[in-house]
Amino acid sequence: MAVTCPHNPEVNCTDCRMNSLCLPIALELDEVERLNQIVQRGRPLQKDSHVYNVADEFSAIYAVRSGSIKTYNVSDQGAIQVTGFFLPGEIFGIDGIAHTHYVSAAVAMETSAICEIPFSRLEELSMTMPSLQRHFFKLMSKEITNDQQLITLLSKNSAEERVATLLLSISSRNAKRNLSSLRFRLPMSRADIGNYLGLTVETVSRVFSRFQKQGLLEVDKKEIEIKDIDALQELSNI
């Protein structure tokens, strides 16, 4: 079946252009079909629509089919802390597994389509599909690694290093989706970038301007072109 619309709720796991990222390669066709039977696909989410809120009962994990998702926590004082940005083919909602509720909220940064995977059904399938279970363990390990990297990023690096690291992360993730690693659109706002990196909006804007003057980037609002990826990598110590 030829599929052209990324928001089409009828697209199954076999046809989905993101399956190479969010599904274990080792799955056989009949196993993919079994997984597909538990995946729920609703209508596209509009910008600023929530997938779930902090303290909602944990019931499922999610995969981004198109668009982008932001996760954030809310402190006891009501302060918001952005904790992650998720692009097509990436899984989110894993942080609720250790609890009976989600410890973060997830919201669409633009019109987005997601797959909802009921966790109880996923657990059942994992018991009979070792490759799926291994893949799921890898996802949880990656979540832990990402949290540790963010803590390191916020505690040690300068504003330039933090922004460079985020840009390189998006570049690498685009490459995995067979998209350009040098030219892309940032789905998040400067305010979200600043919140995520522990910087003010003004500092983020100054860093982008400085990178452009230094010939590292071309910046046109949310459109980014990396002109010197080696210099960014050297700056971020990657």
C-alpha positions as CSV (number, residue, x, y, z in Angstrom):
1,M,0.0,0.0,0.0
2,A,1.4,3.4,-1.0
3,V,1.2,5.9,1.9
4,T,1.8,9.6,1.3
5,C,0.1,11.2,4.3
6,P,2.1,11.1,7.5
7,H,-1.1,11.8,9.6
8,N,-3.1,9.0,8.1
9,P,-4.5,6.9,11.0
10,E,-4.8,3.9,8.8
11,V,-1.1,3.5,8.3
12,N,0.2,0.4,10.0
13,C,3.6,-0.5,11.4
14,T,4.7,-2.3,8.3
15,D,4.0,0.7,6.1
16,C,5.1,3.4,8.4
17,R,8.2,5.3,7.2
18,M,9.3,5.6,10.9
19,N,9.3,1.9,11.7
20,S,13.1,1.5,11.2
21,L,13.6,3.9,14.1
22,C,10.9,2.9,16.7
23,L,10.7,-0.9,15.9
24,P,13.5,-3.5,16.5
25,I,14.9,-4.5,13.2
26,A,14.9,-8.1,14.3
27,L,11.1,-8.4,14.3
28,E,9.7,-10.8,11.7
29,L,6.7,-9.6,9.6
30,D,4.2,-11.7,11.6
31,E,5.6,-10.2,14.8
32,V,5.3,-6.7,13.4
33,E,1.6,-7.5,12.7
34,R,1.1,-8.6,16.3
35,L,2.5,-5.4,17.5
36,N,0.5,-3.4,15.0
37,Q,-2.7,-4.9,16.4
38,I,-2.2,-3.2,19.8
39,V,-1.1,0.2,18.5
40,Q,-3.7,2.9,18.6
41,R,-3.6,5.8,16.2
42,G,-5.9,8.8,16.7
43,R,-6.5,12.0,14.9
44,P,-3.6,14.5,14.5
45,L,-2.8,16.6,17.6
46,Q,-3.0,20.4,17.1
47,K,-0.2,22.6,18.4
48,D,-0.3,23.0,22.2
49,S,-2.5,19.9,22.6
50,H,-1.5,17.6,25.4
51,V,-0.9,13.9,25.0
52,Y,-0.9,13.6,28.8
53,N,-0.4,15.8,31.9
54,V,1.7,15.5,35.0
55,A,0.0,13.0,37.4
56,D,-2.2,11.4,34.8
57,E,-2.5,7.7,35.2
58,F,0.2,5.8,33.3
59,S,-1.3,3.6,30.7
60,A,0.8,3.8,27.5
61,I,4.0,4.8,25.9
62,Y,3.9,6.8,22.6
63,A,5.8,7.1,19.3
64,V,5.9,10.2,17.2
65,R,4.8,9.6,13.6
66,S,5.0,13.2,12.4
67,G,5.5,16.6,14.0
68,S,7.2,17.0,17.3
69,I,6.5,16.6,21.1
70,K,7.8,18.5,24.1
71,T,7.9,17.0,27.6
72,Y,8.1,19.1,30.8
73,N,7.9,18.9,34.5
74,V,6.1,21.3,36.9
75,S,7.8,22.1,40.3
76,D,5.9,22.4,43.6
77,Q,6.1,26.1,43.1
78,G,4.6,25.9,39.6
79,A,7.8,26.5,37.6
80,I,8.0,24.6,34.3
81,Q,11.1,22.7,33.3
82,V,11.3,21.4,29.7
83,T,12.8,17.9,29.9
84,G,12.9,16.7,26.3
85,F,12.1,17.2,22.6
86,F,10.9,14.2,20.6
87,L,11.0,13.9,16.8
88,P,9.4,11.4,14.4
89,G,10.4,7.8,15.1
90,E,11.2,8.6,18.8
91,I,9.5,7.1,21.8
92,F,8.2,9.1,24.8
93,G,6.2,8.5,28.0
94,I,8.7,5.9,29.3
95,D,9.2,7.9,32.5
96,G,5.8,6.8,33.8
97,I,6.8,3.1,33.9
98,A,8.3,3.3,37.4
99,H,5.2,5.0,38.7
100,T,1.4,4.6,38.4
101,H,1.3,8.0,36.8
102,Y,3.2,10.2,34.4
103,V,5.9,12.4,36.1
104,S,6.0,14.8,33.2
105,A,3.5,16.3,30.7
106,A,3.7,15.9,26.9
107,V,2.5,18.5,24.5
108,A,2.6,18.9,20.7
109,M,4.9,21.7,19.5
110,E,3.2,21.7,16.1
111,T,0.5,19.6,14.3
112,S,1.6,16.1,15.1
113,A,0.6,12.5,14.8
114,I,1.4,9.8,17.4
115,C,1.0,6.1,18.0
116,E,-0.3,5.1,21.4
117,I,1.0,1.7,22.7
118,P,-0.9,0.4,25.7
119,F,1.7,-0.7,28.2
120,S,-0.1,-3.7,29.6
121,R,-0.5,-5.1,26.0
122,L,3.2,-4.3,25.3
123,E,4.3,-6.3,28.4
124,E,2.3,-9.3,27.2
125,L,3.8,-9.2,23.8
126,S,7.3,-8.7,25.1
127,M,7.1,-12.0,27.0
128,T,6.7,-13.9,23.8
129,M,8.9,-11.7,21.6
130,P,12.5,-11.5,23.0
131,S,13.7,-9.0,20.3
132,L,10.9,-6.6,21.3
133,Q,11.8,-7.0,25.0
134,R,15.5,-6.3,24.3
135,H,14.5,-3.3,22.2
136,F,12.3,-2.0,25.0
137,F,15.2,-2.3,27.5
138,K,17.4,-0.3,25.1
139,L,14.8,2.4,25.0
140,M,14.7,2.6,28.8
141,S,18.5,2.7,28.9
142,K,18.6,5.5,26.4
143,E,16.1,7.5,28.5
144,I,18.4,7.2,31.5
145,T,21.4,8.2,29.4
146,N,19.6,11.2,28.1
147,D,18.7,12.3,31.6
148,Q,22.3,12.0,32.7
149,Q,23.6,13.9,29.6
150,L,21.1,16.7,30.4
151,I,22.3,17.0,34.0
152,T,25.9,17.1,32.8
153,L,25.1,19.7,30.1
154,L,23.4,22.0,32.6
155,S,26.1,21.7,35.3
156,K,29.3,22.1,33.4
157,N,28.9,23.7,29.9
158,S,28.9,27.3,28.8
159,A,25.9,28.7,26.9
160,E,27.7,28.2,23.5
161,E,28.5,24.6,24.4
162,R,24.9,23.9,25.4
163,V,23.4,25.4,22.2
164,A,26.0,23.6,20.0
165,T,25.2,20.3,21.7
166,L,21.5,20.7,21.1
167,L,22.0,21.6,17.5
168,L,24.2,18.6,16.9
169,S,21.7,16.3,18.6
170,I,19.0,17.4,16.2
171,S,21.4,17.1,13.3
172,S,22.2,13.5,14.3
173,R,18.6,12.6,14.8
174,N,17.6,14.0,11.4
175,A,20.4,12.0,9.8
176,K,18.8,8.8,11.3
177,R,15.5,9.7,9.6
178,N,17.3,10.1,6.3
179,L,16.8,13.9,6.4
180,S,19.4,16.6,6.0
181,S,21.8,16.8,9.0
182,L,22.9,20.4,8.0
183,R,19.6,22.1,7.1
184,F,16.5,21.8,9.3
185,R,13.8,23.6,11.0
186,L,13.7,23.9,14.8
187,P,10.3,22.9,16.0
188,M,10.8,24.4,19.4
189,S,10.8,28.1,20.4
190,R,13.8,30.1,21.7
191,A,12.0,30.2,25.0
192,D,11.7,26.3,25.1
193,I,15.4,26.0,24.1
194,G,16.4,28.4,26.9
195,N,14.2,26.6,29.4
196,Y,15.6,23.2,28.4
197,L,19.3,24.4,28.5
198,G,18.9,26.5,31.6
199,L,19.5,29.8,29.7
200,T,17.5,33.0,29.2
201,V,15.8,33.6,25.9
202,E,18.1,36.6,25.4
203,T,21.2,34.4,25.9
204,V,19.9,31.9,23.4
205,S,19.3,34.6,20.8
206,R,22.8,36.1,21.4
207,V,24.4,32.7,21.0
208,F,22.6,32.1,17.6
209,S,23.7,35.6,16.5
210,R,27.3,34.9,17.6
211,F,27.4,31.6,15.7
212,Q,26.1,33.3,12.6
213,K,28.7,36.0,12.8
214,Q,31.4,33.4,13.3
215,G,30.2,31.5,10.2
216,L,29.1,28.4,12.1
217,L,25.4,28.8,11.2
218,E,22.9,30.5,8.9
219,V,19.8,31.4,10.9
220,D,16.5,32.5,9.6
221,K,14.0,32.5,12.5
222,K,13.5,28.7,13.0
223,E,15.4,27.7,9.9
224,I,18.9,26.5,10.6
225,E,21.8,25.7,8.2
226,I,25.0,24.4,9.8
227,K,27.9,25.9,7.9
228,D,30.8,24.5,10.0
229,I,29.8,21.3,11.7
230,D,33.4,20.5,12.7
231,A,33.6,23.8,14.7
232,L,30.3,23.0,16.4
233,Q,31.5,19.5,17.4
234,E,34.8,20.9,18.7
235,L,32.8,23.5,20.7
236,S,30.5,20.9,22.2
237,N,33.3,18.4,22.9
238,I,31.4,15.6,21.0
